[in-house]
Amino acid sequence: MALVRWEPFREIDSLQKEMNRLFDSFYPTGLANGDFDKLSFVPAAEMNETEEAIDLKLEIPGLEAKDLDVEVQADSVSIKGERKSEEKTEENGTTRTEFRYGKFHRVIPLPSRVQNNNVTAEYKDGILHLNLPKAEEERNKVVKVNLG
C-alpha cells in the first residue's frame, strides 16, 4: 500500500468549486456577468442628523406614493413596498419583454429617538424624503464624560 501525501489546500479548492456550483444553480441564467441587482431590491438610504432633526432620504424609483408603506417608531423607520418592473427590447424583429416583481422591506435604526407623530414626508421623482424631529429629551441631552 502506497502512502499518499495529504494536501489540505486541494480539499479547500474542491470545496470552493462545489460551493460555486451550488450558488450558480440559484441564480437565473443571464446573471453570470454580475448583474445581481435584478435579483432583489433594497432601497438605498442617506441619513443626515442635526441637533433638531434627522433627515432620511431613500431612493425608490419606479414606484408611486400609494405603493409605499412607511411606519416611524421612536427609534426606527420601516419602509415596505412592491416593485413592478417591465423591460421591453426589440432586436432583429424580435420583441423581448421581462417582468420583475418583488416586495421589499427595509428597517432603518435611528441614532436618536424621534417624535414619530411630527414626521413630514415627501415623495418626488423616486426619492422619499423624511424629516424626523428629535424627541425633546434627545435635543437637550448633555452627557457627563468621566475622565478618570
C-alpha positions as CSV (number, residue, x, y, z in Angstrom):
1,M,0.0,0.0,0.0
2,A,1.4,3.3,-1.1
3,L,1.5,6.4,1.1
4,V,-0.4,9.4,-0.3
5,R,0.6,12.9,0.7
6,W,-2.2,14.9,2.3
7,E,-2.7,18.3,0.7
8,P,-5.2,20.3,2.6
9,F,-5.4,23.1,0.0
10,R,-6.6,20.6,-2.6
11,E,-9.5,19.8,-0.4
12,I,-10.3,23.5,0.1
13,D,-10.2,24.0,-3.7
14,S,-12.6,21.1,-4.2
15,L,-14.9,22.6,-1.6
16,Q,-14.8,26.0,-3.2
17,K,-15.7,24.5,-6.6
18,E,-18.7,22.7,-5.1
19,M,-19.9,25.9,-3.4
20,N,-19.6,27.9,-6.6
21,R,-21.6,25.2,-8.4
22,L,-24.2,25.4,-5.7
23,F,-24.5,29.2,-5.8
24,D,-24.6,29.1,-9.6
25,S,-27.7,26.9,-9.5
26,F,-29.6,29.6,-7.5
27,Y,-29.1,32.5,-10.0
28,P,-31.2,32.7,-13.1
29,T,-29.4,32.4,-16.4
30,G,-28.1,35.7,-17.8
31,L,-26.8,37.0,-14.5
32,A,-23.3,35.5,-14.8
33,N,-21.9,38.9,-15.7
34,G,-22.5,40.2,-12.1
35,D,-25.9,41.9,-12.8
36,F,-27.1,40.8,-9.3
37,D,-29.2,44.0,-8.7
38,K,-32.0,42.4,-10.7
39,L,-32.4,39.6,-8.1
40,S,-33.6,41.7,-5.2
41,F,-34.4,45.3,-4.4
42,V,-33.3,47.2,-1.3
43,P,-33.7,51.0,-1.4
44,A,-30.5,53.0,-0.9
45,A,-30.7,55.4,2.1
46,E,-28.9,58.5,3.1
47,M,-29.2,59.9,6.7
48,N,-28.2,63.3,8.0
49,E,-28.5,64.2,11.6
50,T,-28.7,67.8,13.0
51,E,-29.4,69.0,16.5
52,E,-33.1,69.4,15.8
53,A,-33.9,66.5,13.4
54,I,-32.9,63.5,11.4
55,D,-33.3,63.8,7.6
56,L,-33.7,60.5,5.9
57,K,-33.7,60.1,2.1
58,L,-34.5,56.8,0.3
59,E,-34.1,56.1,-3.4
60,I,-37.2,54.2,-4.5
61,P,-37.6,54.7,-8.3
62,G,-40.4,53.3,-10.3
63,L,-43.0,53.3,-7.5
64,E,-45.9,55.6,-6.7
65,A,-46.5,57.0,-3.3
66,K,-49.7,54.8,-2.9
67,D,-47.5,51.7,-3.2
68,L,-45.3,52.6,-0.2
69,D,-46.0,51.8,3.4
70,V,-43.9,53.9,5.8
71,E,-44.0,53.4,9.6
72,V,-42.0,55.5,12.0
73,Q,-41.3,54.4,15.6
74,A,-39.3,56.4,18.1
75,D,-36.1,54.5,17.3
76,S,-36.6,53.2,13.7
77,V,-38.2,53.7,10.3
78,S,-39.8,50.8,8.4
79,I,-40.4,51.1,4.6
80,K,-42.4,48.4,2.7
81,G,-43.4,48.4,-0.9
82,E,-43.7,46.3,-4.0
83,R,-41.6,46.9,-7.1
84,K,-43.1,46.1,-10.5
85,S,-40.7,46.5,-13.4
86,E,-41.1,45.8,-17.1
87,E,-38.3,45.8,-19.6
88,K,-39.0,45.6,-23.3
89,T,-36.4,45.4,-26.1
90,E,-36.8,44.9,-29.8
91,E,-34.0,43.4,-31.8
92,N,-33.9,42.0,-35.3
93,G,-37.7,41.9,-35.5
94,T,-37.9,40.1,-32.2
95,T,-39.5,41.6,-29.1
96,R,-38.3,40.5,-25.7
97,T,-40.2,41.6,-22.5
98,E,-39.0,40.9,-19.0
99,F,-41.1,41.5,-15.9
100,R,-39.6,41.7,-12.4
101,Y,-41.8,41.9,-9.4
102,G,-40.8,41.8,-5.8
103,K,-41.7,43.1,-2.4
104,F,-39.2,44.8,-0.2
105,H,-39.0,45.7,3.4
106,R,-36.2,47.8,5.0
107,V,-35.9,48.8,8.6
108,I,-33.5,51.6,9.4
109,P,-32.5,52.1,13.0
110,L,-32.2,55.8,14.1
111,P,-29.3,57.2,16.0
112,S,-31.6,59.2,18.3
113,R,-35.2,59.0,19.4
114,V,-37.7,61.0,17.3
115,Q,-41.2,62.4,17.7
116,N,-42.9,60.0,15.4
117,N,-46.2,61.9,15.5
118,N,-44.5,65.0,13.9
119,V,-42.8,63.4,10.9
120,T,-43.1,65.1,7.5
121,A,-42.7,63.2,4.3
122,E,-42.4,64.0,0.6
123,Y,-42.1,61.6,-2.3
124,K,-40.9,63.2,-5.6
125,D,-39.0,61.8,-8.6
126,G,-38.3,58.5,-6.9
127,I,-36.8,60.0,-3.8
128,L,-38.6,59.6,-0.4
129,H,-37.6,62.4,2.0
130,L,-38.5,62.1,5.7
131,N,-37.9,64.8,8.2
132,L,-37.9,63.2,11.7
133,P,-37.8,65.8,14.5
134,K,-35.9,64.6,17.5
135,A,-37.6,64.0,20.8
136,E,-37.2,66.9,23.3
137,E,-35.2,64.9,25.7
138,E,-32.7,64.0,23.0
139,R,-32.2,67.6,21.9
140,N,-31.3,68.8,25.4
141,K,-29.3,65.8,26.4
142,V,-25.9,66.5,27.9
143,V,-23.7,63.6,28.8
144,K,-21.0,64.0,31.5
145,V,-17.8,62.3,30.5
146,N,-15.7,60.8,33.3
147,L,-12.0,61.2,32.6
148,G,-10.6,59.3,35.5
